[in-house]
Amino acid sequence: MADDRDLDFETRAIHAGQEPDPSTGATITPVFQTVTYTQDGIGRNKGYEYSRGGNPTKEALEACLASLEGGRHGLSYGSGMAAIAGAMQLARAGDHVVVADDLYGGSYRLFTQVLPDYGVEFSWVDATRPEEVAKACRAETKLVWIESPTNPMLRIVDVAACAEIAHAHDARLVIDNTFATPYLQQPLALGADVVVHSTTKYVSGHSDVIGGAVVVDDPAVYETLFFTRNATGGIAGPWDAWLTLRGAKTLALRMERHCRNAGQVAAFLARRSEVARVWYPGLPDHPGHDVAARQMKDFGGIVTVDLAGGAAAARRFAEATRLFSLGESLGGVESLVGYPWTMSHGAFPPEEKRRKGIGEATVRLSVGIESADDLCDDLARALEA
Ligand SMILES: *Cc1c(COP(=O)(O)O)cnc(C)c1O
Protein backbone atom coordinates (compact mmCIF):
# COMPACT_ATOMS: atom_id res chain seq x y z
CA MET A 1 0.00 0.00 0.00
CA ALA A 2 2.64 2.46 -1.16
CA ASP A 3 0.17 5.29 -1.70
CA ASP A 4 -2.78 5.01 0.61
CA ARG A 5 -3.38 8.69 1.26
CA ASP A 6 -6.78 8.47 -0.39
CA LEU A 7 -7.95 5.84 2.11
CA ASP A 8 -9.59 6.83 5.37
CA PHE A 9 -7.90 6.39 8.76
CA GLU A 10 -10.00 3.37 9.77
CA THR A 11 -9.06 1.54 6.56
CA ARG A 12 -5.36 2.37 6.81
CA ALA A 13 -5.30 1.14 10.43
CA ILE A 14 -6.26 -2.32 9.17
CA HIS A 15 -4.44 -2.45 5.84
CA ALA A 16 -1.43 -0.11 5.76
CA GLY A 17 1.79 -2.14 5.87
CA GLN A 18 -0.27 -5.30 6.22
CA GLU A 19 -0.43 -6.97 2.82
CA PRO A 20 -0.76 -10.77 2.96
CA ASP A 21 2.60 -12.36 3.74
CA PRO A 22 4.34 -12.88 0.37
CA SER A 23 5.90 -16.25 1.32
CA THR A 24 2.74 -17.98 2.60
CA GLY A 25 -0.27 -15.78 1.92
CA ALA A 26 -0.94 -15.45 5.66
CA THR A 27 -3.57 -12.73 5.88
CA ILE A 28 -2.36 -11.52 9.25
CA THR A 29 1.26 -10.34 9.43
CA PRO A 30 3.20 -13.22 11.06
CA VAL A 31 5.39 -12.80 14.14
CA PHE A 32 8.83 -13.18 12.59
CA GLN A 33 10.46 -14.51 15.73
CA THR A 34 13.91 -14.81 14.25
CA VAL A 35 17.28 -13.24 14.88
CA THR A 36 18.85 -14.02 11.56
CA TYR A 37 17.92 -14.74 7.93
CA THR A 38 19.52 -17.44 5.84
CA GLN A 39 21.37 -15.82 2.97
CA ASP A 40 21.29 -17.04 -0.64
CA GLY A 41 25.00 -16.38 -0.96
CA ILE A 42 27.55 -14.02 0.49
CA GLY A 43 26.17 -10.54 -0.01
CA ARG A 44 22.92 -11.96 -1.45
CA ASN A 45 19.80 -11.95 0.74
CA LYS A 46 16.11 -11.05 0.67
CA GLY A 47 16.63 -7.66 2.31
CA TYR A 48 17.02 -8.94 5.87
CA GLU A 49 20.24 -9.88 7.66
CA TYR A 50 19.82 -9.46 11.41
CA SER A 51 16.70 -8.45 13.34
CA ARG A 52 18.16 -5.42 15.14
CA GLY A 53 18.46 -3.86 11.70
CA GLY A 54 15.29 -5.17 10.08
CA ASN A 55 12.36 -7.47 10.88
CA PRO A 56 9.18 -7.79 8.80
CA THR A 57 6.77 -7.72 11.79
CA LYS A 58 8.39 -4.55 13.08
CA GLU A 59 8.32 -3.03 9.61
CA ALA A 60 4.59 -3.75 9.22
CA LEU A 61 3.93 -1.85 12.44
CA GLU A 62 6.15 1.02 11.31
CA ALA A 63 4.44 1.33 7.94
CA CYS A 64 1.03 1.31 9.63
CA LEU A 65 1.95 3.97 12.20
CA ALA A 66 3.59 6.15 9.55
CA SER A 67 0.41 5.96 7.50
CA LEU A 68 -1.80 6.79 10.49
CA GLU A 69 0.30 9.88 11.30
CA GLY A 70 0.39 10.88 7.63
CA GLY A 71 4.20 10.61 7.52
CA ARG A 72 6.56 8.82 5.17
CA HIS A 73 8.66 6.93 7.73
CA GLY A 74 7.98 5.15 11.01
CA LEU A 75 10.39 3.70 13.55
CA SER A 76 9.36 1.44 16.41
CA TYR A 77 11.22 1.23 19.73
CA GLY A 78 11.18 -0.97 22.81
CA SER A 79 9.39 1.69 24.89
CA GLY A 80 8.10 5.24 24.69
CA MET A 81 11.21 6.40 26.52
CA ALA A 82 13.44 4.61 23.99
CA ALA A 83 11.55 6.48 21.24
CA ILE A 84 12.01 9.78 23.06
CA ALA A 85 15.72 9.09 23.64
CA GLY A 86 15.92 8.09 19.97
CA ALA A 87 14.34 11.31 18.73
CA MET A 88 16.67 13.26 21.02
CA GLN A 89 19.61 11.94 18.97
CA LEU A 90 18.72 14.81 16.62
CA ALA A 91 20.37 17.11 19.21
CA ARG A 92 24.12 16.83 19.76
CA ALA A 93 26.62 18.37 22.21
CA GLY A 94 26.46 22.15 21.89
CA ASP A 95 22.87 22.12 20.62
CA HIS A 96 20.03 23.84 22.43
CA VAL A 97 16.50 22.52 22.89
CA VAL A 98 13.47 24.59 23.85
CA VAL A 99 11.19 22.32 25.82
CA ALA A 100 7.68 22.70 27.23
CA ASP A 101 7.75 22.78 31.03
CA ASP A 102 4.76 20.44 31.29
CA LEU A 103 6.08 17.07 30.11
CA TYR A 104 5.74 13.37 30.88
CA GLY A 105 7.85 12.65 34.00
CA GLY A 106 10.19 10.27 32.17
CA SER A 107 10.99 12.92 29.55
CA TYR A 108 11.63 15.45 32.32
CA ARG A 109 14.04 13.00 33.98
CA LEU A 110 15.89 12.31 30.70
CA PHE A 111 16.13 16.03 29.86
CA THR A 112 17.25 17.13 33.34
CA GLN A 113 19.33 14.21 34.65
CA VAL A 114 20.83 12.46 31.61
CA LEU A 115 21.15 14.55 28.45
CA PRO A 116 22.66 17.72 30.01
CA ASP A 117 25.71 15.57 30.87
CA TYR A 118 26.11 14.93 27.14
CA GLY A 119 26.29 18.66 26.38
CA VAL A 120 22.71 19.29 25.25
CA GLU A 121 21.27 22.44 26.78
CA PHE A 122 17.57 22.84 27.62
CA SER A 123 15.40 25.94 28.15
CA TRP A 124 12.06 25.24 29.82
CA VAL A 125 9.10 27.41 28.81
CA ASP A 126 5.34 27.59 29.15
CA ALA A 127 4.49 26.38 25.65
CA THR A 128 0.80 27.20 26.05
CA ARG A 129 2.13 30.73 25.39
CA PRO A 130 3.87 30.39 21.99
CA GLU A 131 5.53 33.80 22.45
CA GLU A 132 7.53 32.20 25.31
CA VAL A 133 8.77 29.55 22.88
CA ALA A 134 9.83 32.27 20.43
CA LYS A 135 11.69 34.21 23.16
CA ALA A 136 13.68 31.11 24.18
CA CYS A 137 14.84 30.20 20.64
CA ARG A 138 18.40 31.12 19.68
CA ALA A 139 20.99 30.36 17.00
CA GLU A 140 21.96 26.96 18.48
CA THR A 141 18.34 25.83 18.92
CA LYS A 142 17.90 22.53 17.06
CA LEU A 143 14.63 21.28 18.50
CA VAL A 144 11.45 22.58 20.08
CA TRP A 145 9.82 19.82 22.15
CA ILE A 146 6.15 19.87 23.18
CA GLU A 147 3.29 17.67 24.36
CA SER A 148 -0.44 18.29 23.89
CA PRO A 149 -2.64 17.51 25.75
CA THR A 150 -0.31 17.35 28.75
CA ASN A 151 -0.36 15.01 31.71
CA PRO A 152 -2.38 15.26 33.94
CA MET A 153 -3.85 18.79 33.64
CA LEU A 154 -4.53 18.39 29.89
CA ARG A 155 -3.03 21.74 28.93
CA ILE A 156 -3.27 22.39 25.20
CA VAL A 157 -0.33 23.67 23.15
CA ASP A 158 -0.95 25.26 19.75
CA VAL A 159 0.97 22.87 17.49
CA ALA A 160 0.82 24.99 14.30
CA ALA A 161 2.00 28.12 16.14
CA CYS A 162 4.95 26.25 17.68
CA ALA A 163 5.88 24.73 14.31
CA GLU A 164 5.96 28.17 12.71
CA ILE A 165 8.21 29.51 15.49
CA ALA A 166 10.54 26.51 15.33
CA HIS A 167 10.89 26.80 11.55
CA ALA A 168 11.53 30.55 11.74
CA HIS A 169 14.59 29.62 13.86
CA ASP A 170 15.70 26.72 11.62
CA ALA A 171 14.72 24.29 14.36
CA ARG A 172 12.49 21.23 14.20
CA LEU A 173 9.29 20.76 16.18
CA VAL A 174 8.96 17.46 18.04
CA ILE A 175 5.67 16.53 19.68
CA ASP A 176 4.82 13.67 22.01
CA ASN A 177 1.40 12.71 20.61
CA THR A 178 0.71 9.91 23.11
CA PHE A 179 -2.34 11.49 24.76
CA ALA A 180 -4.05 12.55 21.53
CA THR A 181 -3.14 9.57 19.30
CA PRO A 182 -3.01 9.98 15.51
CA TYR A 183 -6.77 9.42 15.38
CA LEU A 184 -7.46 12.67 17.23
CA GLN A 185 -4.46 14.77 16.19
CA GLN A 186 -2.05 14.56 13.26
CA PRO A 187 0.80 16.91 14.11
CA LEU A 188 2.74 16.49 10.84
CA ALA A 189 -0.20 18.06 9.01
CA LEU A 190 -0.08 20.93 11.53
CA GLY A 191 3.60 21.55 10.70
CA ALA A 192 5.44 19.37 13.23
CA ASP A 193 8.57 17.55 11.99
CA VAL A 194 8.82 14.62 14.38
CA VAL A 195 6.02 12.79 16.21
CA VAL A 196 6.84 10.49 19.13
CA HIS A 197 4.57 8.01 20.89
CA SER A 198 4.43 5.77 23.84
CA THR A 199 2.49 3.05 22.01
CA THR A 200 2.12 1.46 25.46
CA LYS A 201 -0.93 3.68 25.91
CA TYR A 202 -3.73 4.19 23.36
CA VAL A 203 -2.03 2.88 20.21
CA SER A 204 -1.67 -0.67 21.53
CA GLY A 205 -4.60 0.02 23.83
CA HIS A 206 -4.83 -3.14 25.93
CA SER A 207 -2.22 -2.52 28.66
CA ASP A 208 -0.29 -5.62 27.66
CA VAL A 209 2.76 -4.29 25.81
CA ILE A 210 5.38 -1.55 26.35
CA GLY A 211 6.46 0.17 23.16
CA GLY A 212 7.31 3.42 21.43
CA ALA A 213 7.39 4.93 17.97
CA VAL A 214 8.64 7.90 15.99
CA VAL A 215 7.13 9.12 12.72
CA VAL A 216 8.81 11.63 10.40
CA ASP A 217 8.38 12.84 6.85
CA ASP A 218 11.94 13.96 6.03
CA PRO A 219 14.06 11.07 4.65
CA ALA A 220 17.28 12.62 6.02
CA VAL A 221 15.85 12.74 9.55
CA TYR A 222 14.68 9.15 9.13
CA GLU A 223 18.18 8.05 8.04
CA THR A 224 19.72 9.65 11.14
CA LEU A 225 17.19 8.05 13.47
CA PHE A 226 17.41 4.65 11.77
CA PHE A 227 21.19 4.71 12.00
CA THR A 228 21.26 5.72 15.68
CA ARG A 229 18.55 3.20 16.62
CA ASN A 230 20.60 0.42 15.06
CA ALA A 231 23.71 1.77 16.76
CA THR A 232 22.09 2.09 20.21
CA GLY A 233 19.80 -0.94 19.96
CA GLY A 234 16.46 0.18 21.41
CA ILE A 235 14.30 -1.76 18.94
CA ALA A 236 10.87 -3.30 19.54
CA GLY A 237 10.78 -7.10 19.58
CA PRO A 238 8.59 -8.93 17.02
CA TRP A 239 5.95 -10.06 19.52
CA ASP A 240 5.61 -6.59 20.96
CA ALA A 241 5.40 -5.12 17.47
CA TRP A 242 2.72 -7.67 16.57
CA LEU A 243 0.61 -6.91 19.68
CA THR A 244 0.91 -3.20 19.00
CA LEU A 245 -0.13 -3.67 15.38
CA ARG A 246 -3.13 -5.72 16.44
CA GLY A 247 -4.12 -2.99 18.88
CA ALA A 248 -3.71 -0.24 16.29
CA LYS A 249 -6.33 -1.87 14.05
CA THR A 250 -9.08 -0.82 16.48
CA LEU A 251 -7.63 2.57 17.44
CA ALA A 252 -10.41 4.56 15.73
CA LEU A 253 -13.23 2.56 17.33
CA ARG A 254 -11.61 2.67 20.73
CA MET A 255 -10.87 6.39 20.62
CA GLU A 256 -14.45 7.20 19.65
CA ARG A 257 -15.67 5.31 22.68
CA HIS A 258 -12.94 6.69 24.99
CA CYS A 259 -13.94 10.24 23.98
CA ARG A 260 -17.66 9.64 24.35
CA ASN A 261 -17.22 8.01 27.77
CA ALA A 262 -14.80 10.70 28.97
CA GLY A 263 -17.24 13.41 27.90
CA GLN A 264 -20.01 11.72 29.88
CA VAL A 265 -17.77 11.20 32.92
CA ALA A 266 -16.58 14.84 32.79
CA ALA A 267 -20.16 16.15 32.61
CA PHE A 268 -21.20 13.84 35.44
CA LEU A 269 -18.31 14.93 37.70
CA ALA A 270 -18.92 18.63 36.92
CA ARG A 271 -22.41 18.26 38.47
CA ARG A 272 -21.15 16.74 41.74
CA SER A 273 -20.70 18.90 44.82
CA GLU A 274 -17.77 16.70 45.99
CA VAL A 275 -15.81 17.85 42.92
CA ALA A 276 -14.23 21.33 43.00
CA ARG A 277 -12.96 21.40 39.41
CA VAL A 278 -13.01 19.18 36.33
CA TRP A 279 -10.20 19.41 33.77
CA TYR A 280 -11.28 18.12 30.36
CA PRO A 281 -10.45 19.89 27.07
CA GLY A 282 -13.98 19.21 25.84
CA LEU A 283 -15.50 21.43 28.53
CA PRO A 284 -15.98 25.01 27.27
CA ASP A 285 -14.40 26.42 30.47
CA HIS A 286 -11.14 24.50 29.90
CA PRO A 287 -8.39 27.07 29.13
CA GLY A 288 -7.28 25.19 25.99
CA HIS A 289 -10.75 24.34 24.69
CA ASP A 290 -10.68 26.55 21.58
CA VAL A 291 -7.22 25.45 20.42
CA ALA A 292 -8.11 21.81 21.14
CA ALA A 293 -11.31 22.13 19.12
CA ARG A 294 -9.25 23.51 16.23
CA GLN A 295 -6.40 20.97 16.19
CA MET A 296 -8.05 17.80 17.54
CA LYS A 297 -10.92 15.71 16.16
CA ASP A 298 -12.24 15.09 19.69
CA PHE A 299 -11.02 15.67 23.23
CA GLY A 300 -9.50 12.39 24.40
CA GLY A 301 -10.08 9.89 27.17
CA ILE A 302 -8.43 11.48 30.20
CA VAL A 303 -10.36 13.46 32.82
CA THR A 304 -8.66 15.09 35.81
CA VAL A 305 -10.48 16.40 38.88
CA ASP A 306 -9.72 18.36 42.03
CA LEU A 307 -11.85 17.14 44.91
CA ALA A 308 -13.51 19.66 47.20
CA GLY A 309 -12.53 17.67 50.30
CA GLY A 310 -8.76 18.05 49.71
CA ALA A 311 -6.05 15.41 50.04
CA ALA A 312 -8.00 13.04 52.29
CA ALA A 313 -11.03 13.03 49.99
CA ALA A 314 -8.84 12.52 46.90
CA ARG A 315 -7.00 9.56 48.42
CA ARG A 316 -10.25 8.00 49.67
CA PHE A 317 -11.87 8.43 46.24
CA ALA A 318 -8.87 6.96 44.36
CA GLU A 319 -8.89 3.90 46.61
CA ALA A 320 -12.68 3.43 46.64
CA THR A 321 -13.40 2.96 42.93
CA ARG A 322 -13.92 -0.64 41.82
CA LEU A 323 -14.14 -0.51 38.02
CA PHE A 324 -11.42 2.15 37.86
CA SER A 325 -8.31 0.22 38.97
CA LEU A 326 -5.77 2.19 40.96
CA GLY A 327 -2.64 2.05 38.87
CA GLU A 328 -0.01 3.77 36.74
CA SER A 329 -0.45 4.06 32.97
CA LEU A 330 -3.43 5.12 30.87
CA GLY A 331 -4.99 4.56 27.48
CA GLY A 332 -6.09 0.94 27.88
CA VAL A 333 -9.61 -0.37 27.31
CA GLU A 334 -10.01 -0.70 31.07
CA SER A 335 -10.50 2.38 33.25
CA LEU A 336 -7.70 3.45 35.58
CA VAL A 337 -7.50 5.96 38.40
CA GLY A 338 -4.26 7.60 39.50
CA TYR A 339 -3.16 9.98 42.23
CA PRO A 340 -0.57 12.19 40.48
CA TRP A 341 0.78 13.77 43.69
CA THR A 342 2.49 10.52 44.75
CA MET A 343 2.14 8.33 41.66
CA SER A 344 2.86 9.64 38.11
CA HIS A 345 4.32 12.92 39.43
CA GLY A 346 5.72 11.66 42.73
CA ALA A 347 9.29 12.39 41.63
CA PHE A 348 8.63 16.12 41.01
CA PRO A 349 9.31 18.48 43.95
CA PRO A 350 6.09 19.80 45.57
CA GLU A 351 6.56 23.36 44.24
CA GLU A 352 7.04 21.97 40.71
CA LYS A 353 3.83 19.94 41.02
CA ARG A 354 1.94 23.01 42.27
CA ARG A 355 3.32 25.09 39.39
CA LYS A 356 1.91 22.50 36.97
CA GLY A 357 -1.47 22.83 38.70
CA ILE A 358 -1.27 19.43 40.42
CA GLY A 359 -2.48 19.56 44.01
CA GLU A 360 -2.97 17.02 46.77
CA ALA A 361 -6.68 16.99 45.85
CA THR A 362 -5.99 16.07 42.21
CA VAL A 363 -7.07 12.70 40.79
CA ARG A 364 -6.55 11.55 37.18
CA LEU A 365 -8.96 9.21 35.43
CA SER A 366 -8.14 7.23 32.31
CA VAL A 367 -11.65 6.53 31.12
CA GLY A 368 -11.90 3.13 29.45
CA ILE A 369 -14.41 1.75 26.97
CA GLU A 370 -16.72 0.04 29.47
CA SER A 371 -20.34 1.20 29.82
CA ALA A 372 -20.22 4.90 30.74
CA ASP A 373 -23.25 4.43 33.00
CA ASP A 374 -21.42 1.74 34.96
CA LEU A 375 -18.37 3.99 35.19
CA CYS A 376 -20.41 6.94 36.50
CA ASP A 377 -22.10 4.66 39.06
CA ASP A 378 -18.66 3.52 40.21
CA LEU A 379 -17.47 7.13 40.54
CA ALA A 380 -20.64 8.13 42.42
CA ARG A 381 -20.13 5.29 44.89
CA ALA A 382 -16.46 6.29 45.38
CA LEU A 383 -17.36 9.97 45.91
CA GLU A 384 -19.85 8.93 48.62
CA ALA A 385 -17.40 6.51 50.30
C1 LIG B 1 3.88 6.72 29.16
C2 LIG B 1 4.36 7.91 28.42
C3 LIG B 1 5.69 7.98 27.95
C4 LIG B 1 6.71 6.88 28.21
O1 LIG B 1 6.37 5.72 27.57
P1 LIG B 1 6.86 4.24 28.03
O2 LIG B 1 6.26 3.38 27.00
O3 LIG B 1 6.33 4.03 29.41
O4 LIG B 1 8.36 4.24 28.03
C5 LIG B 1 6.06 9.10 27.24
N1 LIG B 1 5.21 10.12 27.02
C6 LIG B 1 3.95 10.10 27.48
C7 LIG B 1 3.04 11.27 27.23
C8 LIG B 1 3.48 9.00 28.20
O5 LIG B 1 2.22 8.99 28.67
The ligand as a Gaussian input file, in Angstrom:
#p B3LYP/6-31G(d) Opt

LIG

0 1
 C        3.885000       6.720000      29.163000
 C        4.365000       7.915000      28.425000
 C        5.688000       7.976000      27.949000
 C        6.705000       6.881000      28.208000
 O        6.375000       5.720000      27.565000
 P        6.863000       4.243000      28.030000
 O        6.264000       3.385000      26.996000
 O        6.329000       4.029000      29.407000
 O        8.355000       4.244000      28.034000
 C        6.063000       9.104000      27.244000
 N        5.206000      10.124000      27.024000
 C        3.949000      10.096000      27.483000
 C        3.044000      11.270000      27.226000
 C        3.482000       9.001000      28.196000
 O        2.220000       8.993000      28.666000

